Amino acid sequence: MKFSFLNCIICFCLAWAADSIPALAQDAQFPEGLTSFRLGSKEYTKSLSHYIVGVYCETLGDLEGAVKEYRQALESDPQSSFLHLNLATAFLQQNQTAQALAELERSIALEPEAVQPQALLALLYSAQGNTQAAAQSYARAFENASRQEPENIEIYQSLGMIYLQQKKLKQAEGIFKLILKLNPQDAQAHFYLGSIYYELKDFPAAEKALKSALKLKPDDHEVLNFLGYFYLEQDKHIDAAGKMIRQALAFEPENGAYLDSLGWFYYKKGKFKEALGYLEKAAYFLSDPVIFEHLGDVFVKLGDFNNAKLNWEKSLKLNSQQEQVKEKLLKITQHVE
């Protein structure tokens, strides 16, 4: 089984979001451009005073006091996206998600190019289970960040992964190619390009990219498993594939995807009992339609059609769009009956 995307996007957004709970009070000044008033004016001083007290309250854990002070700061400066953002963070810490959402939307409306409000909004949507809205906010956050830091590879990597999750393969390809222009030795960029070309069924390009990634990081277990499984699917370099997959498993012996790959290796070698053992172990650690499809295929080879039917049904229950599995199930159902 090929790899699943690492869920590191949220971690990176958290890093950006952390900047939205500022330690700027000690400097007694708003960030440049984040207030609508002239430095030293009466309105500026009044707004800043409430902001400083709000940060102090937040530091002490007095969130109600922080909310009160941020609201008073906004009365003096309602066009400050920065203050709306701070009020949103205070609401989030109180689990008042509706109020936090409203403040984040106000902050974004006032400063569409800002990163932190989009990052926090994405995290809020993720917590609510609204994955589509979260993905859109993540993408906007990283797009904004890439404009602010056009040579920050970490930002581009996260944006590329967002595009991959959204199945925007051409946009993702462009991002990872850009990363390789900035750093041709970036193994992760080669790896993700391999995944993109795999999805696009450009198998020669996928193999080239994965081999480049492996050359740069020979002990990367994700690359070892992906390239090994790729070779199994292509029915070539079978023994080399098995060696790579075993290397990957040495790093993570309870990884269901890697166990599935090794089971599939034994299937390709015609060693169906060995394949069954690894695939059943894979299913114990990971409930995935590919694993259950492979189990069904092995049971057919072992002459156990009832268990083959059972596992293909499990596979379709997890992903009902698998036409190949539907065809297998139809044939085996006729055979069993």
C-alpha positions as CSV (number, residue, x, y, z in Angstrom):
1,M,0.0,0.0,0.0
2,K,1.3,3.4,-0.9
3,F,1.8,6.1,1.8
4,S,-0.8,8.4,3.4
5,F,-0.1,12.1,3.6
6,L,1.4,13.1,6.9
7,N,-0.9,15.3,9.0
8,C,1.8,17.9,9.7
9,I,-0.2,20.8,8.2
10,I,-2.1,21.5,11.4
11,C,1.2,21.6,13.3
12,F,2.6,24.3,11.0
13,C,-0.6,26.3,11.2
14,L,-0.4,26.1,15.0
15,A,3.1,27.7,14.8
16,W,1.7,30.5,12.7
17,A,-1.4,30.8,14.9
18,A,0.8,31.0,18.1
19,D,2.0,34.4,16.8
20,S,-1.5,35.7,17.0
21,I,-1.3,35.7,20.8
22,P,1.3,38.5,20.9
23,A,4.0,39.3,23.4
24,L,4.0,42.9,22.0
25,A,2.6,44.5,25.1
26,Q,6.0,44.8,26.6
27,D,7.0,47.1,23.7
28,A,3.8,49.2,24.3
29,Q,3.2,49.6,20.6
30,F,0.9,48.0,18.0
31,P,2.5,46.2,15.1
32,E,3.0,48.5,12.2
33,G,0.0,48.8,10.0
34,L,-2.4,47.0,12.4
35,T,-4.1,50.0,13.8
36,S,-6.0,52.7,11.9
37,F,-4.7,55.5,14.1
38,R,-1.6,57.7,14.1
39,L,1.1,56.7,16.6
40,G,0.7,58.9,19.7
41,S,-2.9,60.0,19.0
42,K,-5.5,60.0,21.7
43,E,-7.4,57.1,20.1
44,Y,-4.2,55.1,19.6
45,T,-3.2,55.5,23.2
46,K,-6.7,54.6,24.5
47,S,-6.9,51.5,22.3
48,L,-3.3,50.5,23.1
49,S,-4.0,50.8,26.8
50,H,-6.9,48.4,26.7
51,Y,-4.9,46.1,24.5
52,I,-2.0,45.9,27.0
53,V,-4.4,45.2,29.9
54,G,-6.1,42.6,27.8
55,V,-2.8,40.8,27.1
56,Y,-2.0,41.0,30.8
57,C,-5.4,39.5,31.7
58,E,-4.9,36.7,29.2
59,T,-1.4,36.0,30.6
60,L,-3.0,35.6,34.1
61,G,-5.7,33.3,32.7
62,D,-8.4,36.0,33.2
63,L,-10.1,35.4,29.9
64,E,-13.3,37.3,30.8
65,G,-11.2,40.3,31.6
66,A,-9.2,39.9,28.4
67,V,-12.4,39.8,26.3
68,K,-13.7,42.9,28.1
69,E,-10.4,44.8,27.4
70,Y,-10.1,43.7,23.8
71,R,-13.7,44.8,23.2
72,Q,-13.0,48.2,24.7
73,A,-9.9,48.5,22.6
74,L,-12.1,47.8,19.5
75,E,-14.5,50.5,20.6
76,S,-11.7,52.9,20.1
77,D,-10.3,51.2,16.9
78,P,-13.0,49.0,15.3
79,Q,-11.0,48.8,12.0
80,S,-8.1,47.0,13.6
81,S,-7.9,43.4,12.2
82,F,-5.2,42.8,14.9
83,L,-7.6,43.5,17.8
84,H,-10.4,41.3,16.2
85,L,-7.8,38.5,16.0
86,N,-6.8,38.9,19.6
87,L,-10.5,38.9,20.7
88,A,-10.9,35.7,18.6
89,T,-8.1,34.0,20.4
90,A,-9.6,34.8,23.8
91,F,-12.9,33.4,22.7
92,L,-11.3,30.3,21.4
93,Q,-9.6,29.7,24.8
94,Q,-13.1,30.0,26.4
95,N,-14.5,27.5,23.8
96,Q,-16.9,30.2,22.5
97,T,-16.5,29.1,18.9
98,A,-19.3,31.1,17.4
99,Q,-18.0,34.3,18.8
100,A,-14.4,33.4,17.7
101,L,-15.6,32.6,14.2
102,A,-17.3,35.9,13.9
103,E,-14.2,37.8,15.1
104,L,-11.9,35.9,12.7
105,E,-14.1,36.7,9.8
106,R,-14.0,40.4,10.7
107,S,-10.3,40.2,11.0
108,I,-9.9,38.6,7.6
109,A,-12.3,41.1,6.0
110,L,-10.2,43.9,7.3
111,E,-6.9,42.4,6.3
112,P,-7.3,39.6,3.6
113,E,-3.6,39.1,3.2
114,A,-2.9,38.2,6.8
115,V,-1.8,34.7,7.7
116,Q,-2.7,34.2,11.3
117,P,-6.5,34.7,11.1
118,Q,-6.7,32.2,8.2
119,A,-4.6,29.7,10.1
120,L,-6.8,30.0,13.2
121,L,-9.9,29.8,11.1
122,A,-8.6,26.6,9.5
123,L,-7.9,25.1,13.0
124,L,-11.4,26.1,14.2
125,Y,-13.0,24.5,11.1
126,S,-10.9,21.4,11.7
127,A,-12.0,21.1,15.3
128,Q,-15.7,21.4,14.1
129,G,-15.1,18.6,11.5
130,N,-15.7,21.0,8.6
131,T,-12.8,19.6,6.5
132,Q,-13.7,21.4,3.3
133,A,-13.8,24.8,4.8
134,A,-10.6,24.0,6.8
135,A,-8.8,23.0,3.7
136,Q,-9.8,26.3,2.0
137,S,-8.6,28.4,4.9
138,Y,-5.4,26.4,5.2
139,A,-4.7,27.1,1.5
140,R,-5.4,30.8,1.8
141,A,-3.2,31.0,4.9
142,F,-0.3,29.4,3.1
143,E,-0.8,31.4,-0.1
144,N,-0.6,34.5,2.0
145,A,2.4,33.3,3.8
146,S,4.2,32.4,0.6
147,R,3.7,36.0,-0.6
148,Q,5.2,37.3,2.6
149,E,8.1,34.8,2.6
150,P,8.7,33.9,-1.0
151,E,11.7,31.7,-0.2
152,N,10.3,29.8,2.8
153,I,10.3,26.2,1.7
154,E,8.4,25.0,4.7
155,I,5.4,27.2,3.7
156,Y,5.5,25.9,0.1
157,Q,5.6,22.3,1.4
158,S,2.5,22.8,3.5
159,L,0.7,24.5,0.6
160,G,1.7,21.7,-1.7
161,M,0.3,19.1,0.7
162,I,-3.0,21.1,0.9
163,Y,-3.3,21.0,-2.9
164,L,-2.6,17.3,-2.8
165,Q,-5.4,16.7,-0.3
166,Q,-7.7,18.8,-2.4
167,K,-6.7,16.8,-5.5
168,K,-5.4,19.9,-7.2
169,L,-2.6,17.9,-8.7
170,K,-1.3,20.4,-11.2
171,Q,-1.1,23.2,-8.6
172,A,0.7,20.8,-6.3
173,E,3.1,19.9,-9.0
174,G,3.9,23.5,-9.6
175,I,4.6,24.1,-5.9
176,F,6.9,21.1,-5.5
177,K,8.8,22.0,-8.7
178,L,9.2,25.5,-7.3
179,I,10.7,24.0,-4.1
180,L,13.2,22.0,-6.2
181,K,14.3,25.2,-7.9
182,L,15.0,26.7,-4.5
183,N,16.6,23.5,-3.2
184,P,17.2,20.7,-5.7
185,Q,18.3,18.4,-2.8
186,D,14.9,18.5,-1.1
187,A,14.1,14.8,-0.9
188,Q,10.5,15.5,0.4
189,A,9.7,17.5,-2.7
190,H,10.9,14.7,-5.0
191,F,8.8,12.3,-2.9
192,Y,5.6,14.3,-3.3
193,L,6.2,14.8,-7.0
194,G,6.4,11.0,-7.2
195,S,3.0,10.8,-5.5
196,I,1.6,13.4,-7.9
197,Y,2.8,11.6,-11.0
198,Y,1.5,8.3,-9.6
199,E,-1.9,9.8,-9.2
200,L,-1.7,11.2,-12.7
201,K,-0.6,7.7,-13.9
202,D,2.6,9.1,-15.3
203,F,4.5,6.1,-14.0
204,P,7.9,6.7,-15.6
205,A,8.0,10.2,-14.0
206,A,6.7,8.8,-10.7
207,E,9.5,6.2,-10.6
208,K,12.2,8.8,-11.5
209,A,11.0,11.2,-8.7
210,L,10.8,8.4,-6.1
211,K,14.2,7.1,-7.0
212,S,15.6,10.7,-6.6
213,A,14.0,10.9,-3.2
214,L,15.5,7.6,-2.1
215,K,18.9,8.6,-3.4
216,L,18.8,11.7,-1.2
217,K,17.4,9.9,1.8
218,P,18.2,6.1,1.6
219,D,16.7,5.4,5.0
220,D,13.4,7.2,4.5
221,H,10.9,4.4,5.3
222,E,8.0,6.2,3.5
223,V,9.9,6.4,0.3
224,L,11.1,2.8,0.7
225,N,7.6,1.5,1.1
226,F,6.1,3.6,-1.7
227,L,8.7,2.7,-4.3
228,G,8.6,-0.9,-3.2
229,Y,4.8,-1.1,-3.5
230,F,5.0,0.9,-6.8
231,Y,7.3,-1.9,-8.2
232,L,4.9,-4.6,-7.1
233,E,2.0,-2.8,-8.9
234,Q,4.2,-2.5,-12.0
235,D,5.2,-6.2,-11.8
236,K,8.9,-5.4,-11.9
237,H,11.9,-5.6,-9.6
238,I,9.8,-7.8,-7.3
239,D,12.7,-9.0,-5.2
240,A,14.1,-5.5,-4.9
241,A,10.6,-4.3,-3.9
242,G,10.5,-6.9,-1.1
243,K,13.8,-5.8,0.2
244,M,12.7,-2.1,0.3
245,I,9.5,-2.9,2.1
246,R,11.3,-5.0,4.7
247,Q,13.6,-2.0,5.3
248,A,10.5,0.2,5.8
249,L,9.0,-2.3,8.2
250,A,12.2,-2.3,10.3
251,F,11.5,1.3,11.1
252,E,7.8,0.8,11.8
253,P,6.9,-2.9,12.4
254,E,3.3,-2.1,13.3
255,N,2.6,0.1,10.3
256,G,-0.5,-1.3,8.6
257,A,0.4,0.1,5.2
258,Y,3.9,-1.4,5.2
259,L,2.5,-4.8,6.4
260,D,0.1,-4.7,3.5
261,S,2.9,-4.0,1.1
262,L,4.9,-7.0,2.4
263,G,1.8,-9.2,2.2
264,W,1.3,-8.1,-1.4
265,F,5.0,-8.9,-2.1
266,Y,4.3,-12.5,-0.9
267,Y,1.2,-12.6,-3.1
268,K,3.3,-11.6,-6.1
269,K,5.8,-14.4,-5.2
270,G,2.9,-16.9,-5.1
271,K,3.4,-17.5,-1.3
272,F,-0.2,-17.1,-0.4
273,K,-0.1,-18.4,3.2
274,E,2.7,-16.0,4.1
275,A,0.8,-13.3,2.3
276,L,-2.3,-14.0,4.4
277,G,-0.4,-13.7,7.6
278,Y,0.9,-10.3,6.9
279,L,-2.3,-9.0,5.4
280,E,-4.3,-10.1,8.5
281,K,-1.8,-8.4,10.6
282,A,-2.1,-5.3,8.5
283,A,-5.9,-5.3,8.9
284,Y,-5.5,-5.5,12.7
285,F,-3.5,-2.2,12.7
286,L,-5.3,-0.4,9.9
287,S,-8.8,-0.6,8.5
288,D,-8.3,0.2,4.8
289,P,-10.2,-0.8,1.6
290,V,-6.9,-1.8,-0.1
291,I,-6.0,-4.2,2.6
292,F,-9.4,-5.9,2.5
293,E,-9.2,-6.1,-1.3
294,H,-5.8,-7.8,-1.0
295,L,-7.2,-10.2,1.6
296,G,-10.0,-11.1,-0.7
297,D,-7.5,-11.8,-3.5
298,V,-5.4,-14.0,-1.3
299,F,-8.4,-16.0,-0.1
300,V,-9.4,-16.7,-3.7
301,K,-6.0,-18.1,-4.3
302,L,-6.4,-20.3,-1.2
303,G,-9.8,-21.5,-2.5
304,D,-11.7,-19.8,0.4
305,F,-14.4,-18.0,-1.6
306,N,-16.6,-17.2,1.4
307,N,-13.8,-15.3,3.1
308,A,-12.9,-13.6,-0.2
309,K,-16.5,-12.4,-0.5
310,L,-16.5,-11.2,3.1
311,N,-13.3,-9.1,2.7
312,W,-14.3,-7.6,-0.6
313,E,-17.6,-6.5,1.0
314,K,-15.6,-4.9,3.8
315,S,-13.5,-3.1,1.2
316,L,-16.6,-1.7,-0.5
317,K,-18.1,-0.7,2.8
318,L,-15.0,1.6,3.3
319,N,-15.0,2.8,-0.3
320,S,-18.0,2.1,-2.4
321,Q,-16.5,3.6,-5.6
322,Q,-14.1,0.7,-6.4
323,E,-15.4,-0.7,-9.7
324,Q,-12.7,-3.4,-9.8
325,V,-13.7,-4.7,-6.4
326,K,-17.4,-4.7,-7.4
327,E,-16.6,-6.8,-10.4
328,K,-14.6,-9.3,-8.2
329,L,-17.5,-9.4,-5.8
330,L,-20.1,-10.1,-8.5
331,K,-18.0,-13.0,-9.9
332,I,-17.4,-14.5,-6.5
333,T,-21.0,-14.1,-5.4
334,Q,-22.1,-16.1,-8.5
335,H,-19.4,-18.7,-7.7
336,V,-20.5,-19.1,-4.0
337,E,-24.1,-19.3,-4.8
